């Protein structure tokens, strides 16, 4: 499976999942996630997937500054509706990393390891998302702003030519390179940019 080289340079994260530990799915319940996991989940690599991945990593690290984040121990509220814009795409990446699920999530075992009901939409939160630790109630609000990481100005015209051209093989290759270059800039060049990834303690 050949991904663009920069995928391997994107920040990774380890989380401990108590359910995985209980069921023996991994040693100690520890999972390691990279950007390629989000790409495989979504089926594509784009600025939305990249920003959802990085924003979730920043939120988890803010909530667990001195310990491994607990997958399944986070509640996430979205300001948008699930069918609004790209909220659903972002939510799928958030679920991958946090374990938080909506109505179809895992019901739990004997009242433990419940994932259902940890994902809410159309919530009254100041930024795009709020991540809350179930155990302590500590919370952070989060939002990505990609305006400072613009796409190549040639992309809109190139996209139309790729979609409607009779033989767009080379054009499609160029478009894909430009598209992934923006993703790279989001993940690598601006991965720690607070102007792009805003995390603030929730009051």
Wavefront OBJ file of the C-alpha trace (Angstrom):
o trace
v 0.000 0.000 0.000
v 1.760 3.124 -1.225
v 0.797 6.417 0.392
v 2.396 9.816 -0.205
v 5.679 9.981 1.709
v 4.553 12.772 4.011
v 1.897 10.533 5.622
v 4.719 8.896 7.588
v 5.893 12.300 8.831
v 2.526 13.298 10.271
v 2.230 13.188 14.035
v 1.041 9.901 15.497
v -0.724 9.136 18.759
v -1.008 6.234 21.191
v -4.164 5.684 23.201
v -5.233 3.088 25.721
v -8.635 1.513 25.140
v -9.967 -0.283 28.265
v -12.368 -2.347 26.135
v -9.510 -3.550 23.941
v -7.561 -4.463 27.092
v -10.546 -6.316 28.583
v -11.148 -8.336 25.422
v -7.480 -8.966 24.722
v -7.507 -7.106 21.411
v -4.083 -5.565 21.996
v -1.451 -5.773 24.713
v -2.498 -3.418 27.469
v -5.278 -2.115 25.237
v -2.814 0.245 23.539
v -3.498 1.380 19.985
v -1.228 3.548 17.839
v -2.858 5.697 15.173
v -1.358 7.556 12.238
v -2.842 9.777 9.560
v -3.017 6.816 7.185
v -5.597 5.221 9.505
v -7.880 8.219 9.088
v -7.341 8.074 5.324
v -8.266 4.387 5.182
v -11.383 5.087 7.239
v -12.513 7.997 5.043
v -11.335 6.457 1.794
v -9.508 9.624 0.813
v -7.031 12.249 2.006
v -8.272 15.817 2.051
v -8.012 19.013 4.117
v -11.121 18.046 6.093
v -9.749 14.632 7.070
v -6.337 16.126 7.849
v -7.717 18.931 10.005
v -10.073 16.553 11.856
v -7.158 14.238 12.582
v -4.827 16.972 13.842
v -7.507 18.815 15.801
v -8.443 15.619 17.643
v -4.798 14.891 18.449
v -4.343 18.394 19.871
v -7.538 18.139 21.922
v -6.562 14.757 23.368
v -3.103 15.968 24.294
v -4.562 19.046 25.961
v -6.887 16.850 28.031
v -4.227 14.269 28.872
v -1.015 16.325 29.174
v 0.846 13.829 31.371
v -0.759 10.498 30.546
v -1.868 8.358 27.633
v -5.329 9.383 26.394
v -8.138 6.940 27.112
v -10.071 5.862 24.047
v -13.713 5.546 25.035
v -13.303 8.050 27.846
v -14.135 11.171 25.847
v -17.451 12.819 25.040
v -17.498 14.987 21.904
v -20.123 17.607 21.077
v -20.371 19.216 17.635
v -21.899 22.627 17.028
v -23.071 21.511 13.581
v -25.747 18.978 12.695
v -24.533 15.572 11.561
v -25.764 16.295 8.015
v -24.394 19.828 7.905
v -21.416 20.470 5.648
v -18.512 18.152 6.452
v -19.547 17.531 10.064
v -20.227 13.852 9.387
v -16.800 13.321 7.820
v -15.084 15.030 10.746
v -17.147 13.000 13.211
v -16.020 9.719 11.636
v -12.367 10.640 12.208
v -13.145 11.785 15.762
v -14.857 8.457 16.435
v -11.853 6.535 15.113
v -9.494 8.255 17.543
v -11.694 8.777 20.599
v -14.117 5.843 20.405
v -16.999 8.248 21.007
v -20.062 7.079 19.074
v -23.564 8.297 18.293
v -26.744 6.222 18.546
v -25.295 3.172 16.766
v -22.269 2.811 19.028
v -21.304 -0.034 21.343
v -23.812 -0.564 24.185
v -21.211 -1.784 26.655
v -20.730 -4.875 28.819
v -22.424 -4.937 32.194
v -22.656 -1.162 32.173
v -18.967 -0.712 31.345
v -17.195 0.343 28.129
v -20.257 2.156 26.766
v -19.479 4.139 23.604
v -23.033 4.916 22.520
v -24.179 8.430 23.336
v -20.702 9.942 23.576
v -21.122 11.866 20.308
v -23.613 14.731 20.141
v -24.585 17.147 17.388
v -26.246 20.587 17.145
v -24.798 21.347 20.576
v -24.565 24.769 22.183
v -20.773 25.120 22.132
v -18.707 28.221 21.237
v -16.383 26.557 18.715
v -16.859 23.717 16.251
v -16.335 20.950 18.829
v -16.056 20.326 22.558
v -14.045 17.374 23.888
v -14.871 16.398 27.481
v -13.219 13.772 29.681
v -15.878 11.495 31.128
v -13.853 10.795 34.294
v -12.892 14.326 35.339
v -15.223 16.595 33.371
v -12.259 18.574 32.022
v -13.091 19.975 28.597
v -11.569 21.863 25.702
v -13.200 23.610 22.777
v -11.633 23.141 19.354
v -11.835 24.514 15.850
v -9.711 24.446 12.702
v -9.237 27.455 10.450
v -7.587 26.560 7.133
v -7.751 30.044 5.622
v -4.007 30.533 6.147
v -3.281 27.310 4.225
v -4.875 28.106 0.850
v -5.164 25.786 -2.094
v -3.127 26.357 -5.244
v -5.024 28.978 -7.316
v -4.891 26.681 -10.357
v -6.903 23.964 -8.648
v -10.496 25.073 -9.390
v -9.893 25.253 -13.147
v -7.829 22.081 -13.104
v -10.582 20.247 -11.248
v -13.142 21.161 -13.897
v -10.806 20.025 -16.667
v -10.203 16.713 -14.878
v -13.909 16.083 -14.367
v -14.978 16.980 -17.881
v -11.934 16.398 -20.080
v -11.927 13.454 -22.530
v -8.453 12.295 -21.507
v -7.485 13.784 -18.155
v -4.881 11.275 -17.002
v -1.963 13.698 -16.711
v -4.219 16.493 -15.495
v -5.615 14.229 -12.792
v -2.100 13.361 -11.659
v -1.226 17.072 -11.392
v -4.450 17.808 -9.545
v -3.788 14.989 -7.063
v -0.292 16.324 -6.387
v -1.601 19.829 -5.758
v -4.386 18.490 -3.548
v -2.040 16.422 -1.422
v 0.457 19.273 -1.185
v -2.169 21.296 0.678
v -2.842 18.329 2.943
v 0.905 18.087 3.612
v 1.094 21.752 4.533
v -1.815 21.338 6.971
v -0.330 18.262 8.643
v 3.379 19.088 8.584
v 4.031 22.796 8.032
v 1.084 23.959 10.165
v 0.625 20.944 12.421
v 1.449 23.004 15.534
v 0.120 26.339 14.293
v -2.360 27.750 16.862
v -3.809 29.980 14.161
v -4.876 26.839 12.281
v -5.715 24.550 15.195
v -7.412 26.459 17.986
v -7.707 24.696 21.345
v -9.074 26.537 24.385
v -10.014 25.376 27.855
v -13.781 25.212 28.284
v -15.308 27.170 31.121
l 1 2 3 4 5 6 7 8 9 10 11 12 13 14 15 16 17 18 19 20 21 22 23 24 25 26 27 28 29 30 31 32 33 34 35 36 37 38 39 40 41 42 43 44 45 46 47 48 49 50 51 52 53 54 55 56 57 58 59 60 61 62 63 64 65 66 67 68 69 70 71 72 73 74 75 76 77 78 79 80 81 82 83 84 85 86 87 88 89 90 91 92 93 94 95 96 97 98 99 100 101 102 103 104 105 106 107 108 109 110 111 112 113 114 115 116 117 118 119 120 121 122 123 124 125 126 127 128 129 130 131 132 133 134 135 136 137 138 139 140 141 142 143 144 145 146 147 148 149 150 151 152 153 154 155 156 157 158 159 160 161 162 163 164 165 166 167 168 169 170 171 172 173 174 175 176 177 178 179 180 181 182 183 184 185 186 187 188 189 190 191 192 193 194 195 196 197 198 199 200 201 202 203
